[in-house]
Amino acid sequence: MDAFATIEDLETLWRPLKDSEKERAVALLEVVSDSLRVEAKKVNKNLDALIDESVSYASVVKSVVVD
């Protein structure tokens, strides 16, 4: 599954990354996104569906992933 935030999102919302940081950042964005999916599933929520339904919700999830 795709991460809820991209490298571009990370650089826009946080700071520009060095080339040496980008590979690790991609992996971390995927792990954090999957962690949020697992936590949502524990309370019977489909995070991907919730994001598809609401632009505002997607923005908040992106912010959480970047943080």
N, C-alpha and C positions, 0 to 999 in steps of 0.2 A: 504494500500500500504506500501511497505517497505521504510525504511529510506534510504537516499543516503549515509549514513556513519554508521559504527558500533561502538560499544564500543571499539573494538580493534583498529579501525582507530583513534578514539579520543585519546586513550592512546599512540598510535604511533606518531601522529602528534602534540599532546599537552603535556600530562603528564599522568603518572599512576593515576588512580582514587582509592580512598578509597572505600571499599565495601559500605559504607553508601551513596556514591555519585552515584553509578551505576544505581540505579532504576530511579532517577531523570534524569540522563544523557540520558538513553534510551528514556524516554518520550520527552525530549527536542529535541533529534535528529529527532524524528518522527514529532514533531510540526514544526521544522525548514524546514524539507524536504517538508511537506505539504504546508507550506507558500511559498516556492519556486515554487511549482507546481501551486498554485493559481496565483502568479505573472506572471508566464510564460503563463498561460491560458489567462490572460488579454490581451496579445499581440499575441494571436492565435498560441502559441507554445506548443508542447507536450514535456515537459522536459524529461519524461521517454523515449520517442522515440529518442530524441536527444542524450541521454546518451547511449542508445543501439547502436547508429550509430558510436560513437566515444569514444575511450578509453581516449583520452586527455580531452574531454569534461566532461566525468565522473569523471576524476581526479580533475578537476577544481571545479565541483559541490560539490564533497566530501570535498574539502578544504573550500569552503564557508560554508557548513553545520557545519564543525568542529569549524570554527572561530565564 
